[in-house]
Structures are given as C-alpha cells and as structure tokens.
Amino acid sequence: MTTPNSLTIFGAGLAGALLATLLARRGVPVTVYERRPDPRIHGYEGGRSINLALAERGMAALRVAGLARPVLDQAVMMRGRMVHHTDGHAELLRYGRDDSEVIWSVHRGRLNLTLLDAAEAAGAKLHFDQRLVEADFEAGLARLRDETSGREHAIAAPAMIGADGAGSALRQAMARVADLGERFEPLGHSYRELEIPPAADGGFRIEPNALHIWPRGGYMGIALPNAERTFTVTLFLPNEGAPSFATVRTVPEGRALFERDFADLLPLVPEFDEDWARNPVSPLGTLRLDRWRLGGRALLIGDAAHAIVPFHGQGMNCAFEDCVALDALLAEAPDLETAFARFEASRKPNADAIADMAIENYVEMRDLVDDPDFLLKKQIERALAERLPGRFVPRYSLVSFTTTPYAEAKARGARQWAIVEELARGKTRLDQLDLERAAALAAARLG
Ligand SMILES: Cc1cc2nc3c(=O)[nH]c(=O)nc-3n(C[C@H](O)[C@H](O)[C@H](O)COP(=O)(O)OP(=O)(O)OC[C@H]3O[C@@H](n4cnc5c(N)ncnc54)[C@H](O)[C@@H]3O)c2cc1C
C-alpha cells in the first residue's frame, strides 16, 4: 500500500494498543494519543470491568502479535459456567468438549500494560494525558487537550483511527461532518461490581476454574476469577421495577436483596457494604452505526464503532479481531480509502451479529440456565455435537472456540437450534430420544 506519513490512533486501550503493535511491527509509522496518564507509571485507572473473558478470537489476535504466551501466563482458565441455584447447590456446565475448549479470565489493567509495552517495543510512539477534543478532517488536523496543563494544541493527523472506546470523541467529530447513522440502544439493565477476596489460607474461596453464575430470572450475579485469588462479582439488575437499581439503592437494600436471592454469595463478600457504597452503577447498551469511516481520513474500530453488551464476553475479542483484520487490509490495499472501505464492509455484518448474540446470551444466562427445558435442549445440543463433530458445532462454541465469522456463527447457530427445538418437543429427559436417529436427522437437515 501507499504508506501514509503516519497513522494516528486515538485511545491506547485494548484495541488501540494492539493495533499500534501490529502496525509498528510492519514498519508503519504510528502515533497513539491516550487521554489517561501512562498506567505503567501512574498505575492503572480502573473504570469498568476489572477482568474480562478472553476467548479464541482474542487469543488468535494475540498470537499474531506474539503476545499469547505472556497474556495466558497472567490468566485463569474457565472451563464452564458454575451455576448456583437458589437452593444453594451448584453445578458446572462445561463450555466445550475438554480443556482445549475453555475461556480465560484476564485482568484488564495487566493486559493493557502488556499491550502498551509491546506497542512501544515495536516502535509506536505513545503520548499519554492527551485527550482528543476535535478533528478537522479536511485539513488533516486533530486538536488535543493536555490533561495535565489543560492547554490545547493541534497536531497533523492525515489518517485518524478512533480506538477511543464507546464514548469516542473521534466518532463525535466525524458525526459533526457526516451522518454515521448512529443509534444507541439502552439495554435497560445496569451493573455494579463487588469483590470476593482470597480465603484465609490465601487460596480461592470458590472453584477458580469457572465463570460463576447466580441466575435469578430477569437478573443475575456473575463472578470471574483473578490471578490474585480474588473474584470480581458483577451484579446485573434492571434499571426499573422490582428488584432493580431504582428500588435497590442503599447498602441495606443491597444487603436485603443478597440475603434473599444470593444467600450463598453474600458471605463470600465480606466488604459488601464498602463495595456497594464505593462502586458505581454503570449502564449497558448497544451502539450501532451505519458508517464507520470518512473516506480514507478517519476510521472507527473496537467499541468506538460497535460497543456491545458484555454477556457473550466478546467485546474485546471482537475489537482484537478488528485490529488483525485492519492490519491485514492495510498491508494489501492500494490506498487507505480502499482499506477502510473493505474493513467496514467485512467487519460490520460481524459486529452486528455479535451485538445481537450478546443480547440473546443475557437472556440465556439470567433466565434459562436453571430452566429444565433449556437444560434438556443444551443436553441435546451437546449430544449432537458429540455425534457430528465439525458438522454440528454449538453456537457458543463457534463464537468462543473458533474464528468462524460472527455472522456465519449466528446463521449456523439458528439452523442448529431449530433442529434442537424440534427434537426436544414433548420431551423432558434426554433418554426419551433416539440419539442416533436424531443425529442422522440433524446431519440431513444441515446438509
Ligand atoms: C462490564 C463489562 C464487562 C466486559 N466483559 C468483557 C469480557 O468478558 N470479554 C470481552 O471480550 N469483552 C468484555 N467487555 C467489553 C470490553 O471491555 C470492550 O469491548 C473493550 O474494552 C473495547 O476495547 P477498546 O479499545 O475499543 O475500548 P476501551 O477499552 O474502552 O479503550 C478506549 C481507550 O480510549 C481512551 N480514550 C477515550 N476517549 C479518549 C479521547 N477523547 N482521547 C484519547 N483517548 C481517549 C480511553 O481512556 C481508553 O484507554 C466488557 C465490558 C464491560 C462494560
């Protein structure tokens, strides 16, 4: 391609830092501006979700960057969902066939530090405390505010990439000169984080190699392990109704909800009152755009282009896929405009698909994981997957353990689920099904 004088990335979060690494390794001059201070000097400023589930797509991208090993060294394996029922008993629903099909809990701050080090080592120039405030795309200029002095200054940025997250300032600047077809769909549910500390002997208080779920129909709690032997608990509640963050506001109200609905979880959170009072309630929603670019001058990636709800654990994974896809397109396309156009055309249907699947997974996690009818369907799905390896692959597996494009995973998943629903009709137990015949039928239907 005709290498531009430089590519300017706004945001050194997960996507910005990985993209900078990939580009710099190929010798593309890349400069990154991040509004926050350098976390390697000042410590990581949290913000949201302390840990994240890393799946195969994210791993594949990290492999391209040569970073899979250092990241996995800091991660905790999660084999499946540990479902905590209201009567106090818990059961593990495995995600995949064996330990080759697992997801990993990674610490957002540590992951970001690893990526920043890699970007700098590859030759990217990183500038911190630099907030993008405005962009002039015609002139190829960006206006930044130095967050330490409050002073503003302009930089030349003929090709701008917005990796500045869901509240993207670059997106806002683009929207001032072009209609991006932006829609924000609030989920109507929000979240608050709490912490399970290590046990007295320094170990984990509950099974470490699982993503814990307390499904309560309409709302739920989850917990992901951290390498420090803590768990980050996230309570998801509706914004309105009962219970909701409108009715459960104060510490005593929070406690009362936990005593009633999360009785086995409450004793695991000894600093419940402090956590509840300190940690904010953050809203959730889906951001969709019709356009992610302005010719060859500006492009949005990651959450800046497609923020999704976190219930499939795929926002970062999808953002990492964006980085690898864009890097490959930049390497082969004749010019930036073509590369940006191809990126939008290839990634948008996939971002739309994972946005939909993430919402559906919320319903599955909170309402269905303790519903006998749903659990039977899951058993049928697993039985078919065992009998038809490679042909019948559950949608969760396609999304989490493969790099099958999201749109294809969604379409294939819908065809497969229709077969499962048909087979489950009128049944209450797996042994009521002739599994060999069921597999033959599924094979014929799937073609
Ligand atoms: C509760 C929750 C749980 C989640 N769990 C998962 C999970 O398990 N698995 C998963 O894959 N994903 C998960 N996600 C999604 C994931 O966090 C995002 O998809 C991911 O962080 C997107 O990366 P990004 O680089 O696009 O944006 P961000 O990580 O938000 O990074 C944006 C960066 O831009 C900087 N910035 C912002 N504005 C400016 C500006 N004006 N100028 C310069 N810099 C700026 C920010 O400081 C930040 O560093 C979760 C999200 C939430 C909210």
PDBQT file of the ligand as one rigid body, heavy atoms in Angstrom, charges set to zero:
ROOT
HETATM    1  C1  LIG A 501     -18.904  -4.830  32.484  1.00  0.00    +0.000 C 
HETATM    2  C2  LIG A 501     -18.171  -5.194  31.226  1.00  0.00    +0.000 A 
HETATM    3  C3  LIG A 501     -17.661  -6.466  31.080  1.00  0.00    +0.000 A 
HETATM    4  C4  LIG A 501     -16.988  -6.830  29.915  1.00  0.00    +0.000 A 
HETATM    5  N1  LIG A 501     -16.543  -8.107  29.794  1.00  0.00    +0.000 NA
HETATM    6  C5  LIG A 501     -15.933  -8.486  28.649  1.00  0.00    +0.000 A 
HETATM    7  C6  LIG A 501     -15.439  -9.812  28.508  1.00  0.00    +0.000 A 
HETATM    8  O1  LIG A 501     -15.567 -10.648  29.407  1.00  0.00    +0.000 OA
HETATM    9  N2  LIG A 501     -14.825 -10.153  27.334  1.00  0.00    +0.000 N 
HETATM   10  C7  LIG A 501     -14.682  -9.274  26.309  1.00  0.00    +0.000 A 
HETATM   11  O2  LIG A 501     -14.155  -9.663  25.255  1.00  0.00    +0.000 OA
HETATM   12  N3  LIG A 501     -15.126  -8.003  26.425  1.00  0.00    +0.000 NA
HETATM   13  C8  LIG A 501     -15.741  -7.591  27.559  1.00  0.00    +0.000 A 
HETATM   14  N4  LIG A 501     -16.180  -6.310  27.693  1.00  0.00    +0.000 N 
HETATM   15  C9  LIG A 501     -16.033  -5.389  26.552  1.00  0.00    +0.000 C 
HETATM   16  C10 LIG A 501     -14.667  -4.739  26.513  1.00  0.00    +0.000 C 
HETATM   17  O3  LIG A 501     -14.424  -4.056  27.725  1.00  0.00    +0.000 OA
HETATM   18  C11 LIG A 501     -14.583  -3.762  25.358  1.00  0.00    +0.000 C 
HETATM   19  O4  LIG A 501     -15.140  -4.313  24.196  1.00  0.00    +0.000 OA
HETATM   20  C12 LIG A 501     -13.134  -3.370  25.081  1.00  0.00    +0.000 C 
HETATM   21  O5  LIG A 501     -12.609  -2.687  26.192  1.00  0.00    +0.000 OA
HETATM   22  C13 LIG A 501     -13.057  -2.495  23.832  1.00  0.00    +0.000 C 
HETATM   23  O6  LIG A 501     -11.753  -2.029  23.652  1.00  0.00    +0.000 OA
HETATM   24  P1  LIG A 501     -11.487  -0.603  23.014  1.00  0.00    +0.000 P 
HETATM   25  O7  LIG A 501     -10.022  -0.467  22.960  1.00  0.00    +0.000 OA
HETATM   26  O8  LIG A 501     -12.291  -0.461  21.768  1.00  0.00    +0.000 OA
HETATM   27  O9  LIG A 501     -12.101   0.440  24.042  1.00  0.00    +0.000 OA
HETATM   28  P2  LIG A 501     -11.583   0.775  25.519  1.00  0.00    +0.000 P 
HETATM   29  O10 LIG A 501     -11.020  -0.430  26.156  1.00  0.00    +0.000 OA
HETATM   30  O11 LIG A 501     -12.725   1.475  26.172  1.00  0.00    +0.000 OA
HETATM   31  O12 LIG A 501     -10.379   1.805  25.298  1.00  0.00    +0.000 OA
HETATM   32  C14 LIG A 501     -10.606   3.122  24.869  1.00  0.00    +0.000 C 
HETATM   33  C15 LIG A 501      -9.392   3.958  25.237  1.00  0.00    +0.000 C 
HETATM   34  O13 LIG A 501      -9.546   5.246  24.653  1.00  0.00    +0.000 OA
HETATM   35  C16 LIG A 501      -9.214   6.231  25.631  1.00  0.00    +0.000 C 
HETATM   36  N5  LIG A 501      -9.945   7.458  25.272  1.00  0.00    +0.000 N 
HETATM   37  C17 LIG A 501     -11.267   7.694  25.438  1.00  0.00    +0.000 A 
HETATM   38  N6  LIG A 501     -11.560   8.931  24.977  1.00  0.00    +0.000 NA
HETATM   39  C18 LIG A 501     -10.412   9.478  24.513  1.00  0.00    +0.000 A 
HETATM   40  C19 LIG A 501     -10.075  10.718  23.918  1.00  0.00    +0.000 A 
HETATM   41  N7  LIG A 501     -11.006  11.677  23.727  1.00  0.00    +0.000 N 
HETATM   42  N8  LIG A 501      -8.794  10.946  23.545  1.00  0.00    +0.000 NA
HETATM   43  C20 LIG A 501      -7.828   9.986  23.721  1.00  0.00    +0.000 A 
HETATM   44  N9  LIG A 501      -8.101   8.782  24.311  1.00  0.00    +0.000 NA
HETATM   45  C21 LIG A 501      -9.375   8.524  24.686  1.00  0.00    +0.000 A 
HETATM   46  C22 LIG A 501      -9.674   5.609  26.945  1.00  0.00    +0.000 C 
HETATM   47  O14 LIG A 501      -9.045   6.221  28.046  1.00  0.00    +0.000 OA
HETATM   48  C23 LIG A 501      -9.255   4.168  26.748  1.00  0.00    +0.000 C 
HETATM   49  O15 LIG A 501      -7.935   3.931  27.134  1.00  0.00    +0.000 OA
HETATM   50  C24 LIG A 501     -16.837  -5.895  28.861  1.00  0.00    +0.000 A 
HETATM   51  C25 LIG A 501     -17.331  -4.601  29.009  1.00  0.00    +0.000 A 
HETATM   52  C26 LIG A 501     -17.994  -4.247  30.174  1.00  0.00    +0.000 A 
HETATM   53  C27 LIG A 501     -18.530  -2.853  30.302  1.00  0.00    +0.000 C 
ENDROOT
TORSDOF 0
